[in-house]
Amino acid sequence: MDPYVFDPLYSKAPPYTTLESPAFDEILDNLAVKIMNIPSSSANSPLGFENGSSTISNSLRTGISSPLMPSCYGNFDISSGYNFSPSKEYSPEQIYRNPSRKWNRRDEEEENGYVSAFEVPNIAEYGSVSSETRWSKFRVGGKVSGFPLTLPLSITSLSLSNNEISVIPDSIGKMQHLTYLNLSNNLLKNLPETLGELINLHTLILTNNLLESVPYAHCKLAALETYASFYVPEIPPPPAQRHWCFNKENTLLGVPVFDVMSYNILFQSYATPRQFHYCPTFALGWNYRLGKILNSIAEQSPQILALQEVGIDVFNKILLPMFEKQGYGGRFAPKSRYRSGPSSSSVDGSALFWKTDRFTYVQHEIVEFANAGAENAIGDCKENMLNRVMPYDNVALIVTLQPTQELLDSGEVKCKKMLPIVACSTHMFWNPDYCDVKLIQTMILLKAITRIARTIAGEGSIDDVPILIMGDFNSLPDSGVYKYLSSGHIERTHKEFKEFVFCDIHHLCEENYSDAYFYKHPLHLKSCIDVSKFPFTNHTSTFTGMIDYIFVNSKTLSNVGYLHFDSDWVQTNNIVGFPNEHMPSDHIPIAARLGVIDRDSKNLVENILKKAISKNS
């Protein structure tokens, strides 16, 4: 049997139906009994069964000859505006598209809106429609956008596949003679409750639509024998193996390097069929996604790993014990709502892991943006802070890590010493209408990191403190958030401040780092990912864009390279969105390779770099 076929009658049906109706199990229980009376499948049968059973393939081009469909009195096909009545029958290879031209299978593949003749096995010549004719089959093709409202109630077989129909009217419940209904490959989001009144229906095909749920009334379909789940897509080929894009100049330095990764793994409570209707249910299951997530991480084995949307229980019961066995240490910051009493399984947050043979834990700090918003609600920005920033409980986790001597000795150029790294995993508010909130959250975060870095630097320069900021910023490269991070300043009148334009929020910057025109920060941050060559890190049916980043202090950490992703794979295979069978989250994990430069080696490294550049010029 075709592994991508779903048939409730088949005893080994794949576990990836996407039906949400609580009574669907009852349907399966009732139908499963019928399989006991069905003869075993024939090796030559394309259906997998003989004598009255059929399955529905998920192929968009190949239909089937269904023995469930009765012999017709006549057929009606308006794929190109012609009517035909019962007379002479033809084989599928001899279908007439019009009276003067024969139709073959290749034509079917090339013509939009026409599916395989095998769906309607008895095809007659086109002719005139008589009012006395009793039609049993009706078929509509050609990208029709509306449901035909004047169908004869005597129809037993109705095929509306491969169109652009978005609504099925309640009146379909009056078609009591229907035994076969094919609504596949349309734009349906909902189904009418009256579909449950089709008491004689035994084949219902809903594959490849945009359905979010199945009405409870479908439980009344007692005669149903074949129910093709409403989204069983063809599994696309996996993406190409990811490779590193190296900065040629920095690869010549020979300094110690370490890899870092940031990954929003999609909190399981958010991974619902309603939110990701295009994803097969089996690919939304936590166990399936967890395996894929861990494989993605293991393939790169980063020395520092930042995760977002990590559940409290997932961190404590799964990730931390598992990563500790692999030589990692870890810390976690739950969203502020965990204090209000919800179960730990319903709260997510940010996590950070590090290889203990490369880094030693020093301390950590949690930045709760909601609390920080309340604390900074002073002066003329008080009302905006309380109403706009405080309600959203996003968090950032800042961990101070001391590089070990093993790391410092791992390069051709030995580093004598290095200040602790300030590493951060953060997740900003998601809503695109709240760009001001994201910008304020970013300013709060950088002020906290600056304070920690100054403490580490002591009487020295903050430029000597390695800083690593990773996370889901929910902001595009042309946003105010990205500009503030990468350029070190942003106009007080920037449009993304919205109502904050009329407020003075200089207290969100370090003292003396703002003026009458700009808000500023002292960190020399640079994105490790070339945003011009990395079109997106988040891809769903409603949004595609670059919103995840890795920023480093370019004075102390050299950007050696970043992990590439083949975005063409998405277009080539018409990937509607993530997650899917290959991508366990709606985000792509991003990674960078960083070179360590300590203060005493700067002159040496600069000389090596100059020689390398002159040698290759």
N, C-alpha and C positions, 0 to 999 in steps of 0.2 A: 504493500500500500504506500502511496505517496506520503512521505513523512510530514508534509505540510497540510495534509487533509485533516479536517476535523469532522468526525461523525459520532454523535452521542451513542449510536448503536454499536460502534466498534469497541470491543472490550478493552483495547489498549489505547484509547483516545488520549492524545497529548494533553498535559495539564496546563494548557494556556488559553482556555476560554476566557473571554473578558466580560462574561455576563455578570451583572451585579445583583439581579433579582434574587431575593432571599429564597424564593420558591423554585429556583432553577434546578436545585438538587432534586426536588420532588419530581420535576419533569424527567430528569435523567433516570431516577429510580423507576418511574413508570415505563420509560422507553426501554430501559436495559433488559427488562423481562422479555421483550420481543426478540432480542437477538438469539435467545435460546431456540427459537423455531426457524431460524434462518440458516440455510445450508452454508457450508464452509465456502470460502472464497476460491475462485478459480485463478490459476496462475495466468491465464490469458485475459482475464477480465480487467478492464481499466478501472472498474468501480471497486474492486475488492470483494464484492459479493455477487451472487447470482439470484435469480428468481425473486425479484421484487425489492431488493435493497439497493440504495444508492448512496454515494458520498458526493460532497461538493468540493472540488478543487479550488485552491485559492489563486490559481493562475489567472492573470488578467486577460490572457489571449485564448486559452484553451477551455472550451466548455465541455459538457458531457452529454451523452445520450441517456436520458433518464427513463428507466422502465416504469417509474412511478407515474409518468404522464400517460393518460389514457389515449386511445386512438381518437383522433380528432374528427369532428364533423367538418371543420374548416379552420383555417388560420387567418389571422389578420396582422399584417406587418406594415407599419408606416415609417420604417427606417428612412425611406426616401420618398414618401408621399404616395406610394402605390398600395392598392388593395388587392387581395387575391382570395379566391374562393376555391372550394374543393373541386378538384378534377384530377389531373395526372400528378403522381408523386415523383420526386426526384431524389437521388442520393445527395448527401451534403456537398459533394464536389460539383453538383449540377444546379446549384441554386441560381435562380434568376433574380438579379437586382432590378432589371427592367425587361420587358418582353424581347428586346433585341440584343441583349448582352448576357453572356454567361458569367457566373461569379465563381471564383475559386478561392482556395484557402489563403493564398498569398494576398489576394485582394482584401480579404477580411483583415489581415494583419496591418495593411497599409491604410485602410479606410477608418477614419475616426467614427466612433459611434456604432460600429457594427461588430457584434461578437460572433463567436463560432456557431455554425449552423447546428452543431451537436446539441445545443440547448433546446432547439425545436427540431426534432429529428424528422418529422413529416412536413415537407415543404411542397407547396403547390404553386402552380402558375398564378401570376397576377391576373386579376379579372375584376369585374364589377361586383359591388356588394348588393345583395338582395335583402330586402326587409324580412323575407321569410327565412333567410339563412340563420341557422343556429350556430353561433361562433363558440368555439371552445378554447381557442388560443389567441392571445393578443400580445403583440410585441411592439415596443416603441424604441427607436434608436435615433442617433444623430444629434446628441448633446441637447436634448430637450430639457428645458428648465422647469416646466410645470407639469403636474400630474394630470393626465387626461380625465376630465370630469364626466364624460358621457359614455362610459364603458358599458357594454351590455352586461347585465347581472348574471347571464348564463355562462360567462367565461369560467373555465376551470383552470386555465394556465395563463399566467400574466408575467411577462418579462419586461422590466423597465431598466435593465442594467446598462451601464456605460452611458449615463446621461448626466445632467447637472441638477437633478431634482433635489430640493432642500426641504420640502414639506409634503407629507402624506396626509390627505384630508380624512376627517372622521368617517366620511361616507364609504370608505373602503370596507367598513364592517358590514355593509349591505350585500357584498359579493359572496354570498353564502356557499356558492358552488366551487369556489377556488380550492384547488388541491395543491397547486404549485405557484409560488410567488417568489420572483427573483428581483430584489431591489439593490443588488450589489453595485459597487463603483458609482456611487452618487455622492451627494453632499448632505446627507441626512444627519441631523444632530439629535432629533427626538422622533419617537414613534407614537401614533395615537393609541389610546387605550382600546379603541374599537377593533384594533387588529386581533384582539383576543376573542372576537365574535366569529372568526372564520373557523367554524367548528370542523370543517372538512379538510382543512389545510394539513398536509403532511410533509411538505417541503418548503422551507422558508430560508432564503439566502440573503444575508445582510452584510456580506463581507465588504471591506474597504469603503466604509463611510466614516463619518465623524461622530458616531453615536457615543453618548456619555452614559447611558443606562438603558435598561430594558424594562418596559412597564410590567407591573405585577400581573396585569390581566392576561399576559401571555401564558400564564399557568393553565388557562382554560383551553389551550390548544391540545386537547386530548388525542387527536388523530395524528399529531406531529410525529413523524418518523425520522426526519433529517433536519437538523437545525445547524446551519453553518454559522459559527460565531461571528459577531458583527465586526470583528477586526482581527483577521489572521493574515498578516501581510507576508509577502515573500521575504525571506530573510536575506538581506543584502550581503555581499561579500564583506569581510572585515577590512578595516582601513589598513593601509600600508604600515609596516613597522616604522616607528618614529626614529628619527635620526637627529644628531646634534648639528646645529649651525654654529660654527666657531668664529670668533673674532681672531683673525689671522695674527694681528699684532700681539694680542695678549697671550696667545698660545705659545709664543716664543719666549715668554718670560721665565719659565721654569720654576715658578713659585709654587708653594703648596696649594692645592686646590681641594674644594669640597663641593658637593652637589646639594642643591636645595630644591624643594618642590612645594607647590601650593595646590590644594585640591578641595573644592566644594563638593562633598560626596552626596549631597541631596538627602536631607533628613527623611526617614521613612514615612513619617506622618504627612509629609508633603507629596510623596510619590503615589498619588491616587489616579485611578483611571479617568476621573473627571478632569484632573489637571493635565494629564498626559494621555489623552484619548487615542493618540496614534501609536502608543506603545503596547505590545502584547502584554497581557497580565503576567505571564510567567517572567517576563523581563523586568517587571516592576517589583517582583517578590524580593524580600530583603536578603534571603540566603543567596539567591542568584546574583543580586547586585553586589553583595559583600564579597563574594568570590572574585568578581571582575575588578572591584576596587582594590582588593589586596594584590591581585596580579599586576595591576597597573603600577602600584607602588613598588612591588618586588622587582619589576623589570628594571627600575632605575636605582633602587636602593639608595635614596638620598640620605645624606648625613644629617640634614635638618628638614623636617617635614611639618608643614602647616596645613591643618584641616579645618574646614568650616562645615556647619550644619551637622555636627556630631552630636548624637543623643547622649544624655547622661549615662544611661544604662549601657549604651554601645561602648562608650569610653571605658567605664569601670569594669564591665563584665567581659568585653571582647577585645577591644583594641589594646588597652594598656597591658593586660596579661600577655597577649600575643606578641606585642612589640618588645616587651621586656625580655622575652625568651630569645628575641633576635638581637639583643644588645642595645636596645633603645631605652631612654628615659622619657618621661612625658608629663605634661601638665595640662589642665583643662579649665576653661572658663565658661560656666553656663550662663545663659541669658538671665537677666534680672528676675524674670517672672517666676523662677523656681522658688523664690521666697514666698510667693503668694499662695503656695499650696498645691499646684498641679502635680500629678504623679511624675516621677523622674523619666518615665517613658515618653512623656509628651513635651519635653523641653530639650532644646538643642543648644549648642554653643560652639566655641572655637577651641582647638587643641593644637599643641605643638610638641613634637617629638624630636629627639636628637640622639645620635650615636654616642654612647658613653665613652668609647675609646678615642673619640675625636673632640668631645666637649664635656666639660664638667659643669654641673648645675650650680649657679650662684644664688639666684633669687628670681622671683616672678611677681608681677603686678597685674591686676585685672582692671581694665578701664571699662566702667559701665556708663555708656553714653547717656542713658536716661538720668542717672544720678548726677553725672557731670553737667547735664543740661540744667538741672535744678540748682546746682551749686553756682552756676554761672549766670543765673537769672537775676541780673542786677541792672540798675540804671534803666535806660530807655529800651533795653532789649528784653526786659523781664517777661513781658506778656508773650512775646514771640518764642522765647526759650521754653516757657511753661506749656504753651499750646502746640508748638511745632516739634521741639526736640525731645522734651521729657517723655512723651508717651511711647517712644520706641526704644525697646530694651536691648538693642544690639550691643555686643561686647567686643573688646580686643584683649588679647592675652600677650603680655610683654615678658619675655624670659631672658635673663642675663646669663650667658654661657661663656665659660673660660676655655679657650682652645687648649688642648693638651699638647705636650711636647711631641707626642707621636704625630700629630697633625703638622706641627711646625717643622718637623724634620722630614716630612714626606716628599718635599720638592727638591729639585736640583739646587735651587737657591734656598738655603736654610734661613729660617726666621728665628732670630734670637729670642724675641719676646713679642707679645701681642696683647693689647688690652682686651677685656671681655667684649663679646659681641652682644649687642642689644637686638634680639630677634623677636619679631612680632607676627602673630596670626590674627587677622581682623576680618570682620564682616560688617559692611555698612548696610543701611536701610535700603530696601529694594525698590520702593515705589518711584517711578520716573517723575511723578508730579511733586516729589519732595527733594528736588535737587539741592535746596537750601539746607535741608536737614543733613544730607550726606556731606555737604561742604563744611557745616559746623562740626559734625562728627570727626571729619578729617583734621580740622584745626585743633580740636580737643586732643586727638590722638598724638599729633606731632608735638604738641606742647608737653604732653606726658613723657614722650620718648626723649625730647630735648632735656627735660629735667633729669631723667635717669642718666643720660649720656654725660651731662655736666658733672654729676656726682662721680661717675667713673673717671672722667678726665682729671678731676681734682684741679690742681693749679695748671694743668696742661691745656692743650687746645681740644675743643670738642671735635675738630676735624680728624683727630687721631683715633676716635672711637668708632669701631666698625658697627654699622647699623644695617639691619636687614628687616624690611617690612614686606610681608606677603599677605595676600588675601583676596577676597571678593569685595571689590569696592562699588559694584553696581553702577559704574560710571564709565562712559565711553572716553576714548582718547581726546575728544574735543570738549570735554567737560571742564568745569571749574575745579573739580576735585583733582583731575589729572594735571591740570595746569599748576595748581598750588603745590602739588607734590613734586613735580619735575622741574619747575622753574624757580621755586622758592618764594614766590610772591603771587598775589592776586589783587586786582583792583577792588577798592572798597565798593565801587559802583557796579561790580560784575552782575549781570542779569540773573545769575543763578542764586544770588543772595536773596532774591525776592524782597520780602518786607524787611529783611535785615539790612538792606541798603540804607534805610532811614535810621538805623541804630548804630551805636558805637560799640563794637565788639573787640576792641584792641586787647582786652584782657584775655582773649583766647590765644594771643601770641605771647611769646617770651618778651619780657620787658625790653624796651628799646628796639623792638623788631616790628614796628609799624610806624607809618607816618600819615600825613594827611591824605595820601592817595592810595597807599598799598598796605595790605596785611602781609607779613613776611615770616619766614622761619629760617634758622641758620644751618639746616642740614643740607648737605650737597647730595641730593637724591637723584638717581638715574634709573630708568627702567631697564631691566635686563632683557626684556623681550622687545624685539623690533616690531612695533605696532603696525608699521607699514607692510610687513610681510606676514603678519599673524591676524587675519581678518576677524576672527571671533574666538572667544573662549566659552561662550554660552550660545546654545542653539536650540530653540523650541519652535513650535508652529506659529507663535506670535511674536517672537523676538530672536534676533541674531546679532551678536556684537561682542566686542572685546571689553570685558569688565573685570577680569582678574589680572593682577599684576604682581611683579616682584621688583621692589625698589631697594637699592643699596647706596650706602655712602661711597661715592666714587673716589673719595680721597684715600680710603683704606681697603676697599674690596674691588678687585679687578674683575670686570665682566668678561669671562673667557668664552662663554657661549650660552645658547639656550636650546631647549628641546623643540624641534619642529613638529608641526602637525599638518597632514595633507588635507587641506580644506577642499581641494577639488573632489575628493572622495564623496563629499556630501552632495555636490551638484551632479556628479556623474551617476550616482545611484538614487537620486531624488529622495534623499533622506529628509523626511518632514521635520524631524526634530530629535533631540535627545531627551531622555534615555531611549535606548533601543536594545536590540539583542547584543550589540557589541559595546555600546557606551552606557555604563551603569548609572551615570548622573547626567543632569542637564548641562553640566560644566565639563570642560576638558582640563585634565591636570596639566599644569605648566611647571617647567623646571628650568633651572639655570646652573651653570658651573661657575664658581667664583674662585678667584685667586687671592691668596692672603699676602698682604704687604705690611710688614711691621715698620715702625718709625725708623729704626736704625738701618733698614735695608732700602730706604727710599732712593737714596742717591745711586746705590748699586743697581737697583732695578731700572731706574731712569737711564743709566748708561747702557745697560743691556738692551733696553728698548730702542734707544737711539741707534745703536750698532745694527740691530736687526732691521730697522727701517731703512737705514742707509745701504745695507747689504742687498736688500730686495728692491731698491729704487733704481 
